[in-house]
Structure formats: C-alpha cells, structure tokens
Amino acid sequence: MNIPAATLGQIAASAAAALSDDRRATVERAADAGHLDSRVLATLAHAPGRLELFLDFYGSLISASFGDPRLKGVIHRRVGELAELMARHELPRHGELEPPAGLSADALALVRFIDAFAIDHQAIGPEIYDGLREHFSYSEMTELLWAVAIVRASARVGAAIGLPPVGR
C-alpha cells in the first residue's frame, strides 16, 4: 500500500495543525527523538478522536511511563532492527534472535522479551518473563508490555504504508 511520502507528509502537517499545542509538542518530541514518524499519524488524521487517544497514550510513553529513557531507547532501537529484519523476510518464525552485544542485564532481558513478542506474542516462554521479573516490578512490566506493543504496532503501520523503520 505504498502511499507517497509527500502525500503522507501533507496529511500529517494538516493533522498536526489541528492538534492542541501539547499534542503537537508530543509529536515533535517523538519525531525529533526518532521514535515516531508523523506520517504514521497521518493514517489516523481522518478520525481526530482516534488520533487524540493515540497521542494521549503515546505521549505518556514519550514523557513519562516507566521512567528510564535508556530503556525507551532500547525498545525503539530493537523494534527498528526487527522491522528491518521483517522487511527483508529474515525474522525467524520461532527460536531466538542474537541480542546486540554490550547490553546491561535489564536491557538484555527487555530485548529478549521484545524479540519473543515479535516472533510470536502468544508463545512467550516463562523464562522470558522470569528474566523481566529479575529487573522490573509488575507495574513496570505492564508498562513495558504496552510500550513494546504500541511501538511495534506503529512500526508495522509504517511498514504497511511504505515508510522506513523509525529509530534507525
């Protein structure tokens, strides 16, 4: 469904102009950080209520959430890497991916979760959750689950409309 980037850019600019200052600032922060391509938001421009709901939730991922910006960066980078693997048809259907070298223990547990979620979100093994529990509280794990799901979904929308992976 490759929508021309210029068309999406025009729609995104029009949608951004209709947003409140706070929501527009959220979009700009996310775009500046390489975490969101505003053209993905253009897919919601026809439904301002949905766009606002998405931005309310996504804004909390950018500005608040589980608190550690380092881990937010890990999520965005890894999802971008997985999106590239998926585009090249190199994402395995099962098994494990090789995690990047040099990750801290909490980031490694998070990457293993992100990988398992991407490969088969319904078959995440208990060892993956055990690894998360070593570093995160249950409330942090819930925030991480939502963050990974939303960032992954945004990446998939971008891929479906022909945009390059965000955060790469």
Buried (B, 14 or more C-beta within 10 A) or exposed (E): EEBEBEEBBBBBEEBBEEBEEEBBBBBEBBBEBBBBBBBBBBBBBEEEEEBBEBBEEBBBBBEEBBEBEEBBBBBBBBBBBBBBBBEEEEBEEEEEBEBEEEBEEBBBBBBBBBBBBBBEEEEBEEEBBEBBBEBBEEEBBEBBBBBBEBBBEBBBBBBEBEBEBBBE
